[in-house]
Amino acid sequence: MTLCISCKGKGLCGREQCPVISRFHAQMKTIPKSEYVGTTPSIFVGSSGYPDVNAGPLLTSDQDHPPEWMNRDLSIADIVNIRAQTIRATSTPHRYEEHLHEIALSSIPLGVETAFDRPVSFDLRFDGMVAPIGMSGNIKSFDLLDNAKVERVVDRITSDTDLPASGACHELTEGGTDTYRIISLMSAGLLGTEKSRHMVPTRWAITAVDDTLGKNLKPQVFRSQDYDTISLFFSKKFGNAIAVILIPGDWQFEMIEIWGSQSLWAGGNETIVADREGRNKTGYSPITGAYYSARLAVLEYLTSINRNARVIVIRWITSEYWAPLGTWVIREVTRQAMASPPTQYENISAAVVAASSALGMNRWITHSTLLTEMRTQRSLADFF
């Protein structure tokens, strides 16, 4: 922050684009308004002051659907501009609870008419967990102009108040409901048993759904045959490079996250964080939500091919990632990597060299405890 005050956009930090200047330009495009007539694709539940939180609709003409942003090949600047124009309308959850439920249940954005206590304020903030939101305002009045269109599986699961949230997430996924709809339903308090239902802050719902869906997929992976080759999957988007190495063996998952010295939040020094698990995960990952998002993407792939594997995921964040967009980036870039044709190698060392070459750095290697174990420990099969 001291450097930002001294720099004033001169580029002393070395980043290609200045977050402060970008925020300023976004603000200049914003016209304060006291009412909104348009569409709302989703809701947002805040975490500040929990359990006394604020909740409301996200007011935007955008679909608020990251896979669509990926399909449209939007840039960071494109997404920041869209989100800078998005309004987070806030109120106490119980005041418009039925309206918020309708929005979360609907498979299409609903028309709304909203008035605010005063003109909405510009408050573009960047957060590593959720996508940025540019404006906010307290709701004076709020009316839905459309009826929700609810898919059959969503209606059935949200009506079942005896089904635990974990089972609800599983059945929704089996029924074709995507991760982002499930997050919205979880946040709106529409999943779980009757006693357990309550609105969940959006940032918590994101990780809860990623973690729950991952846990639901694990048993199938455990029962599957071993992956039969050593393979490297790779993708890069928004200054995030993701390399995934799959190795034959029982499930082990390790993620190593590296923030480059000129990337956001690195503080001028390269920062490396690692975490891993076996069949069970204990404690919350120090990598935070990114860990569960990447793990989910890999587990989705392994279940789709009915295979078990040892997994090393390396995330390399460069200065190109000048504005944090949320953990959806990790989820979608890892999915993109797993959807790409892998390169196969005869041994682990060759895969490690190839991963380092694709990433453009090799400093992750010494932080991999799983790699060290596989190189030094012998399996029972080695003795026969």
C-alpha positions in Angstrom: 0.0 0.0 0.0 2.9 2.4 0.8 4.3 1.7 -2.7 0.9 2.4 -4.3 0.8 5.8 -2.6 4.3 6.6 -3.8 3.7 5.2 -7.3 0.3 6.6 -8.2 0.1 4.4 -11.3 3.7 4.9 -12.6 4.2 1.1 -12.7 6.8 0.9 -10.0 5.4 -2.5 -8.9 6.1 -4.0 -12.3 2.6 -5.1 -13.0 1.2 -4.7 -16.5 -1.9 -3.0 -15.3 -2.4 -1.0 -12.1 -5.3 -2.2 -9.9 -5.8 1.3 -8.5 -6.0 2.9 -12.0 -8.3 0.1 -13.2 -10.6 0.7 -10.2 -10.6 4.4 -11.0 -11.5 3.9 -14.7 -14.3 1.5 -13.7 -15.7 4.1 -11.3 -15.7 6.8 -14.0 -18.0 4.6 -16.1 -20.5 4.2 -13.3 -23.6 6.5 -13.1 -25.1 6.5 -9.6 -28.7 5.4 -9.7 -31.6 5.2 -7.1 -33.5 2.4 -8.9 -32.9 -0.6 -11.1 -35.2 -2.2 -13.6 -33.7 -5.2 -15.3 -32.7 -8.8 -14.6 -31.1 -10.7 -11.7 -29.4 -14.0 -12.3 -28.4 -14.9 -8.7 -28.2 -13.7 -5.1 -25.3 -12.7 -2.8 -25.2 -13.4 0.9 -22.5 -11.4 2.8 -20.4 -12.8 5.6 -19.7 -9.7 7.6 -21.4 -9.8 11.0 -22.4 -13.4 10.7 -25.0 -14.7 11.7 -26.6 -11.2 11.3 -25.8 -11.0 7.6 -27.2 -9.0 4.6 -28.5 -10.6 1.5 -30.0 -9.6 -1.8 -30.1 -10.0 -5.5 -27.2 -9.3 -7.9 -28.5 -6.8 -10.4 -26.9 -7.2 -13.8 -27.7 -8.1 -17.4 -24.9 -10.6 -17.3 -25.6 -14.3 -16.7 -23.2 -14.4 -13.7 -21.9 -17.8 -15.0 -18.1 -18.3 -15.2 -18.3 -21.1 -17.8 -20.0 -18.6 -20.1 -17.2 -16.1 -19.5 -14.7 -18.8 -20.5 -16.7 -19.7 -23.6 -16.8 -16.1 -24.7 -13.0 -15.8 -24.1 -13.4 -12.7 -22.0 -10.3 -11.0 -20.6 -9.7 -10.0 -17.0 -10.5 -6.4 -18.0 -13.8 -7.5 -19.7 -14.9 -9.4 -16.5 -13.9 -6.5 -14.2 -15.9 -4.1 -16.4 -18.9 -6.3 -16.2 -18.6 -6.8 -12.5 -18.0 -3.1 -12.0 -21.5 -2.4 -13.3 -23.1 -5.1 -11.1 -25.1 -3.9 -8.1 -25.3 -5.9 -4.9 -28.7 -5.0 -3.4 -28.7 -5.6 0.3 -31.3 -6.1 3.0 -31.9 -8.3 6.0 -32.5 -11.9 4.6 -35.9 -12.4 6.1 -37.3 -9.3 4.5 -37.3 -10.6 1.0 -36.5 -14.3 1.6 -39.2 -15.6 -0.7 -38.0 -13.4 -3.6 -34.4 -14.6 -3.0 -35.5 -18.2 -3.0 -37.3 -17.7 -6.3 -34.1 -16.1 -7.9 -31.9 -19.0 -6.6 -34.4 -21.6 -7.8 -34.9 -20.2 -11.3 -32.9 -21.6 -14.2 -33.2 -18.3 -16.0 -32.6 -14.7 -14.8 -35.7 -13.0 -13.5 -36.9 -9.5 -14.2 -36.9 -7.2 -11.1 -37.8 -3.7 -10.1 -35.7 -2.4 -7.2 -35.5 1.0 -5.5 -32.7 2.0 -3.1 -32.7 4.2 0.0 -30.2 6.4 -1.7 -28.1 6.3 -5.0 -26.0 3.2 -5.0 -22.4 3.7 -4.0 -19.3 2.5 -6.0 -17.4 0.0 -3.9 -15.4 -2.2 -6.3 -13.4 -4.6 -4.2 -11.2 -7.5 -5.2 -11.5 -10.8 -3.3 -9.7 -14.1 -3.8 -12.9 -16.1 -3.2 -15.8 -14.4 -5.0 -16.0 -12.5 -8.2 -15.7 -8.7 -7.7 -18.9 -6.6 -7.4 -18.8 -2.9 -8.3 -21.7 -1.2 -6.5 -24.0 -1.7 -3.5 -27.1 -0.2 -2.2 -29.7 -0.8 0.6 -33.1 -1.9 -0.7 -36.1 0.4 -0.3 -38.4 -1.8 -2.3 -38.0 -4.9 -4.3 -40.5 -6.7 -6.7 -40.1 -9.7 -9.0 -41.6 -9.2 -12.5 -41.3 -12.8 -13.6 -42.1 -16.2 -12.3 -39.2 -18.6 -11.6 -38.6 -21.4 -14.1 -37.5 -24.4 -11.9 -36.0 -27.6 -13.3 -37.7 -30.8 -12.1 -34.6 -32.1 -10.3 -34.1 -28.8 -8.5 -37.7 -28.7 -7.4 -37.6 -32.2 -6.1 -34.4 -31.9 -4.1 -35.1 -28.5 -2.6 -38.6 -29.7 -1.6 -37.0 -32.7 0.3 -36.4 -31.4 3.8 -35.3 -34.9 5.1 -32.3 -35.1 2.7 -28.9 -33.9 4.1 -27.0 -31.2 2.2 -24.4 -33.7 1.1 -26.9 -36.0 -0.5 -28.7 -33.0 -2.1 -25.5 -31.9 -3.7 -24.9 -35.4 -5.0 -28.3 -35.8 -6.5 -28.3 -32.4 -8.1 -25.0 -33.2 -9.8 -26.3 -36.6 -10.9 -29.3 -34.7 -12.3 -27.2 -32.4 -14.4 -27.2 -29.3 -12.2 -23.9 -27.5 -12.5 -21.7 -26.3 -9.6 -22.7 -22.7 -9.8 -26.4 -23.4 -9.4 -25.7 -25.7 -6.5 -23.7 -22.9 -4.8 -26.6 -20.5 -5.3 -29.1 -23.0 -3.8 -26.7 -23.7 -0.9 -26.3 -20.0 -0.2 -30.0 -19.4 -0.3 -30.6 -22.0 2.4 -32.5 -24.3 0.1 -30.5 -27.5 0.7 -30.3 -29.8 3.7 -32.7 -31.0 6.3 -35.4 -28.6 7.6 -33.5 -27.9 10.8 -30.2 -27.2 9.1 -31.5 -24.8 6.4 -30.4 -21.3 6.7 -28.7 -18.7 4.4 -25.0 -19.3 4.0 -22.6 -16.5 3.1 -21.7 -16.9 -0.6 -18.0 -17.1 0.0 -18.5 -20.0 2.5 -21.0 -21.8 0.2 -18.5 -21.8 -2.7 -15.9 -23.8 -0.7 -18.6 -25.9 1.0 -20.0 -27.0 -2.3 -16.5 -27.7 -3.9 -15.5 -29.7 -0.8 -18.8 -31.6 -0.6 -18.9 -32.5 -4.3 -15.3 -33.6 -4.1 -16.0 -35.9 -1.1 -19.0 -37.3 -2.9 -16.8 -38.3 -5.9 -14.0 -39.9 -3.8 -15.6 -43.3 -3.1 -16.0 -44.0 -6.8 -12.3 -43.1 -7.4 -11.2 -45.3 -4.5 -13.1 -48.3 -6.1 -11.6 -47.7 -9.6 -8.6 -49.3 -11.2 -5.3 -47.4 -11.2 -4.6 -44.8 -13.9 -2.2 -46.7 -16.1 0.2 -44.0 -17.4 2.2 -41.0 -16.1 0.5 -38.0 -17.7 0.7 -34.2 -17.7 -2.3 -32.0 -18.3 -1.8 -28.2 -18.7 -3.7 -25.0 -19.2 -3.2 -21.3 -18.8 -5.8 -18.5 -18.5 -6.0 -15.1 -16.8 -2.3 -15.4 -15.7 -3.0 -18.7 -13.9 -1.0 -21.7 -15.2 -2.3 -25.0 -14.0 -0.2 -28.2 -14.4 -1.7 -31.5 -13.3 0.5 -34.7 -13.1 -1.4 -38.0 -12.8 0.6 -41.0 -11.6 -0.6 -44.6 -11.2 -1.4 -45.5 -7.5 -4.0 -45.1 -4.8 -5.5 -41.7 -4.3 -3.2 -39.0 -3.1 -3.7 -35.4 -3.8 -1.2 -32.6 -3.5 -1.5 -29.0 -4.5 1.3 -26.4 -4.7 0.4 -22.8 -5.2 3.1 -20.3 -6.2 2.5 -16.5 -6.3 5.2 -14.8 -8.4 7.1 -11.9 -6.9 5.2 -9.4 -9.0 1.8 -10.9 -8.7 -1.0 -9.7 -6.4 -0.6 -10.2 -2.7 2.9 -11.6 -3.0 4.4 -8.6 -1.2 7.3 -8.3 -3.6 8.5 -11.8 -2.7 7.6 -15.1 -4.3 5.2 -17.0 -2.0 4.7 -20.8 -2.1 2.0 -22.7 -0.2 1.5 -26.5 -0.4 -1.1 -28.9 1.0 -2.0 -32.6 0.5 -4.3 -35.4 1.5 -4.8 -39.1 1.3 -8.2 -40.7 1.6 -9.3 -38.2 4.1 -8.6 -34.5 4.5 -8.1 -33.0 8.0 -8.4 -29.3 8.7 -9.0 -26.4 6.3 -6.4 -26.1 3.6 -3.9 -23.2 3.9 -4.3 -22.7 0.2 -8.0 -21.9 1.0 -10.7 -22.3 -1.5 -8.4 -22.8 -4.5 -7.5 -26.2 -3.1 -11.0 -27.6 -3.1 -11.8 -26.1 -6.5 -8.8 -27.7 -8.2 -9.4 -31.0 -6.4 -13.0 -31.1 -7.6 -12.0 -30.6 -11.2 -9.5 -33.5 -11.0 -12.0 -35.8 -9.3 -14.6 -35.0 -11.9 -12.1 -36.2 -14.6 -11.0 -39.3 -12.7 -14.7 -40.4 -12.2 -15.4 -39.7 -15.9 -12.7 -42.3 -16.9 -13.3 -44.5 -13.9 -9.7 -44.4 -12.7 -7.8 -43.9 -9.4 -4.5 -41.9 -9.3 -1.9 -40.0 -7.4 -2.2 -36.3 -8.3 0.1 -33.3 -8.1 -1.5 -29.9 -9.1 0.8 -26.9 -9.5 -0.8 -23.5 -9.8 1.6 -20.7 -10.9 0.2 -17.1 -10.6 2.0 -14.5 -12.7 1.7 -10.7 -12.8 -0.8 -11.1 -15.6 -3.3 -11.9 -13.0 -3.7 -8.2 -12.1 -7.2 -8.4 -10.6 -8.4 -11.5 -8.5 -11.6 -12.8 -10.0 -12.5 -15.6 -7.5 -11.9 -19.3 -7.0 -14.0 -20.1 -10.1 -10.8 -19.3 -12.1 -9.0 -22.2 -10.5 -11.9 -24.5 -11.0 -12.4 -23.6 -14.6 -8.8 -23.5 -15.6 -8.2 -26.9 -14.0 -11.2 -28.3 -15.8 -9.9 -26.8 -19.0 -6.5 -28.6 -18.4 -8.2 -31.9 -17.7 -10.2 -31.6 -20.9 -7.1 -31.1 -23.0 -5.2 -34.0 -24.5 -2.5 -35.1 -21.9 1.2 -35.8 -22.7 2.4 -39.2 -21.4 5.8 -40.0 -20.0 7.8 -43.1 -19.2 8.8 -42.0 -15.7 8.0 -39.4 -13.0 11.2 -37.4 -13.6 10.4 -36.8 -17.2 6.9 -35.6 -16.2 8.3 -33.2 -13.6 10.7 -31.7 -16.2 7.9 -31.3 -18.7 5.6 -29.7 -16.0 8.4 -27.2 -15.1 9.0 -26.4 -18.7 5.3 -25.7 -19.3 5.0 -23.5 -16.2 8.3 -21.7 -16.9 9.6 -22.4 -13.4 10.8 -25.4 -11.3 10.8 -24.0 -7.8 7.7 -26.0 -6.9 9.7 -29.3 -6.9 11.3 -29.0 -3.5 7.9 -28.2 -1.9 6.3 -31.5 -3.1 6.3 -34.0 -0.3 4.4 -36.4 -2.4 7.0 -36.3 -5.1 9.7 -37.0 -2.5 7.8 -39.9 -1.1 7.3 -41.5 -4.5 11.0 -41.2 -5.4 12.3 -42.6 -2.1 9.7 -45.2 -1.0 9.3 -48.6 -2.5 5.9 -50.3 -2.8 5.2 -53.9 -2.0 5.2 -54.8 -5.7 8.9 -53.8 -5.9 9.7 -56.9 -3.9 8.1 -59.5 -6.2 
